[in-house]
Amino acid sequence: MSLTAKKPRPKKCRVAGCRASFVPAQPFQAWCSPDCAVTIIRQRQEKQRKSFAQRERRDIKVRKEKLKTRGDHLREAQQAFNAYIRARDQAAGHLCISSGKPLDWSGNAVDAGHYRSVGSAPHLRFDERNCHAQSKQDNRFLSGNAVDYRIGLIARIGQVAVDALEADQSVRKYTIDDLKAIKAEYRAKTRELKRAAA
């Protein structure tokens, strides 16, 4: 029985641009030359730096999330809901709910206008029947153009649904968890609409 040490087998250098064949001096050696060793060390350091930066960003995101107030969550949920309403009505090719004119989707000229305003009926702020794509002109400068909005709404969802909206005086309290769920739901629905349209 021979006790002679095994000869190391040739390896390929791990540096992507090199890949030269070499016989390692040590079993852990993964580089063919000092230059390649420096390259591998730099790659490892860069990987560690990126990993650290990702952990930092994740930690910052978690800390920011903890600092958010209920108002912050409400605003984010409303933004997600409004984005969905605009995407829904654009995909359906709807005209402005109140004026009946074509909407300018190219810029920032379309609002998600509520029939019963968020101020007077906050419990209907996330009701899809109560919110439709509307020109900024009608929504902001004509106070929602309520009379024409009602006419357009009856044509779109029917008299029974409009009567139900007008009669709805229920009280809804949204918790932070409710608002997070609403935000997640409407972001997902918007993504799905955009995927379908692409």
C-alpha positions in Angstrom: 0.0 0.0 0.0 1.5 3.3 -1.1 1.4 6.3 1.2 2.4 8.9 -1.5 0.3 12.0 -1.6 -2.1 12.4 -4.5 -1.1 14.9 -7.1 -3.6 17.8 -7.3 -5.9 17.7 -10.3 -6.0 20.7 -12.7 -8.8 23.2 -12.1 -10.3 26.0 -14.1 -9.8 29.5 -12.8 -13.1 30.9 -11.4 -12.6 34.4 -12.8 -15.2 34.7 -15.5 -12.9 36.4 -18.1 -10.0 34.0 -17.5 -11.2 30.3 -17.1 -7.5 29.2 -17.6 -6.6 25.7 -16.5 -4.1 25.5 -13.6 -2.8 23.1 -10.9 -3.7 24.5 -7.5 -1.0 24.9 -4.9 -3.6 24.5 -2.1 -6.9 22.6 -2.2 -9.0 25.7 -1.7 -7.3 27.7 -4.5 -9.7 28.9 -7.2 -7.5 31.3 -9.2 -4.6 30.7 -11.6 -2.6 33.8 -10.9 -2.2 36.7 -8.3 -4.1 39.0 -10.7 -7.0 36.6 -10.7 -6.8 36.2 -6.9 -7.2 40.0 -6.6 -10.2 39.9 -9.0 -11.9 37.2 -6.9 -11.3 39.1 -3.7 -12.7 42.3 -5.2 -15.8 40.3 -6.5 -16.4 38.9 -3.0 -16.0 42.4 -1.4 -18.5 43.8 -4.0 -20.9 41.0 -3.3 -20.7 41.7 0.5 -21.1 45.4 -0.1 -24.2 44.8 -2.2 -25.6 42.4 0.4 -25.0 44.9 3.2 -26.6 47.7 1.1 -29.7 45.5 0.5 -30.0 44.7 4.2 -29.7 48.4 5.0 -32.4 49.3 2.5 -34.7 46.6 3.9 -34.1 47.8 7.4 -34.8 51.4 6.4 -38.0 50.3 4.7 -39.1 48.4 7.8 -38.3 51.4 10.1 -40.2 53.8 7.7 -43.2 51.4 7.7 -43.3 51.5 11.5 -43.3 55.3 11.6 -46.3 55.6 9.3 -49.4 57.0 10.8 -53.0 55.8 10.0 -53.3 58.9 7.8 -50.2 57.8 5.8 -51.7 54.4 5.2 -55.1 55.9 4.3 -53.4 58.2 1.7 -51.5 55.2 0.2 -54.6 53.1 0.0 -56.5 55.9 -1.6 -53.7 56.4 -4.2 -53.8 52.7 -5.0 -57.6 52.7 -5.3 -57.6 55.8 -7.5 -54.9 54.3 -9.8 -57.0 51.2 -10.3 -60.1 53.3 -11.1 -58.2 55.2 -13.8 -56.7 52.0 -15.2 -60.1 50.2 -15.1 -61.8 53.0 -17.0 -59.0 53.5 -19.5 -59.0 49.8 -20.3 -62.8 49.9 -20.8 -62.4 53.0 -23.0 -64.8 55.1 -20.9 -65.4 58.8 -21.5 -65.4 61.3 -18.7 -68.3 60.3 -16.3 -69.7 63.8 -16.0 -69.0 65.6 -19.3 -69.1 62.6 -21.6 -66.0 63.9 -23.4 -63.0 61.8 -24.3 -60.3 61.7 -21.6 -56.7 62.7 -22.2 -54.8 59.6 -21.0 -51.4 60.9 -22.3 -50.6 63.2 -19.4 -51.9 63.9 -16.0 -55.4 65.2 -16.9 -57.6 62.4 -15.5 -58.8 62.1 -11.9 -60.6 59.3 -10.1 -63.6 61.4 -9.3 -66.0 60.3 -6.5 -69.8 60.8 -7.0 -70.3 61.2 -3.3 -67.2 63.0 -2.2 -64.7 61.6 0.3 -65.4 64.5 2.6 -69.1 64.0 2.7 -69.2 60.2 2.5 -65.8 58.8 3.7 -67.4 55.4 4.0 -67.7 55.2 0.2 -64.1 56.3 -0.6 -63.2 52.7 -1.7 -66.5 51.8 -3.3 -65.9 51.1 -7.0 -69.5 52.1 -8.0 -68.9 55.6 -6.4 -65.7 56.4 -8.3 -65.0 56.8 -12.0 -62.5 58.4 -14.4 -63.2 62.1 -14.7 -61.4 65.0 -16.3 -59.5 67.2 -13.9 -61.5 70.2 -15.2 -64.8 68.7 -14.1 -63.5 67.1 -10.8 -61.4 70.1 -9.5 -62.7 73.2 -11.2 -66.4 72.4 -11.5 -66.7 70.8 -8.0 -67.2 67.3 -9.5 -69.9 68.5 -11.9 -72.4 66.6 -9.7 -75.6 66.9 -11.8 -73.9 65.7 -15.0 -72.0 63.1 -13.0 -75.3 61.6 -11.7 -76.7 61.4 -15.3 -73.5 59.7 -16.5 -73.5 57.4 -13.4 -77.1 56.3 -14.0 -76.2 55.5 -17.6 -73.2 53.5 -16.5 -74.4 51.5 -13.4 -78.1 52.0 -13.4 -80.7 53.9 -11.4 -81.0 51.2 -8.7 -77.2 51.2 -8.0 -77.2 55.0 -7.9 -80.1 55.1 -5.5 -78.3 52.6 -3.2 -75.2 54.8 -3.2 -77.2 57.8 -2.3 -79.0 56.0 0.5 -75.8 54.4 2.0 -75.2 56.2 5.3 -73.3 53.3 6.9 -70.3 53.9 9.1 -67.0 52.2 8.2 -63.9 52.4 10.3 -60.7 51.3 8.5 -57.9 50.0 10.6 -54.3 50.2 9.5 -54.4 46.5 8.6 -57.6 47.1 6.5 -55.8 50.0 4.7 -52.7 47.8 4.0 -55.0 45.1 2.6 -56.9 47.6 0.4 -53.6 49.0 -0.9 -52.3 45.6 -1.7 -55.6 44.5 -3.3 -55.8 47.5 -5.6 -52.1 47.5 -6.6 -52.6 43.8 -7.6 -55.7 44.6 -9.6 -54.0 47.5 -11.4 -51.0 45.3 -12.3 -53.4 42.6 -13.6 -55.2 45.2 -15.8 -52.0 46.6 -17.1 -50.7 43.0 -17.9 -53.9 42.2 -19.7 -53.7 45.4 -21.8 -50.0 44.8 -22.8 
